[in-house]
Amino acid sequence: MKALTLYKIQSCLYLLLIVFSLQHFFFKEYSYSFDGYESIVKVFLSASFDTVMISLIMLVIESIISLNRKPVRKDELKYLFINLVLYYGTALSVVYLLGEARPS
């Protein structure tokens, strides 16, 4: 898989997790009235946590590969920077969802 394709997939995953956290923040009173919403929050929490842990390793490896390549590709560096910013947004959403998840 090409590095640029991997960056785009990571960006979409980060955005999905951040958008869900924002949706939960703005509509949590309304959403908790639905049956099964708490299980959806827990699924997104576990997916966010796994994404943050795995992405930490992947971003380090991707940055080393992209920066040490002789012909530096501007698109890869742009997506690497965007992914680093989105990574911290995803990490903040994990912290928020951890505080919002109700114990079983």
Sequence and secondary structure as in RCSB ss.txt:
>XXXX:A:sequence
MKALTLYKIQSCLYLLLIVFSLQHFFFKEYSYSFDGYESIVKVFLSASFDTVMISLIMLVIESIISLNRKPVRKD
ELKYLFINLVLYYGTALSVVYLLGEARPS
>XXXX:A:secstr
  HHHHHHHHHHHHHHHHHHHHHHHHHHHHHTTSTTHHHHHHHHHHHHHHHHHHHHHHHHHHHHHHHH SS  HH
HHHHHHHHHHHHHHHHHHHHHHHHH    
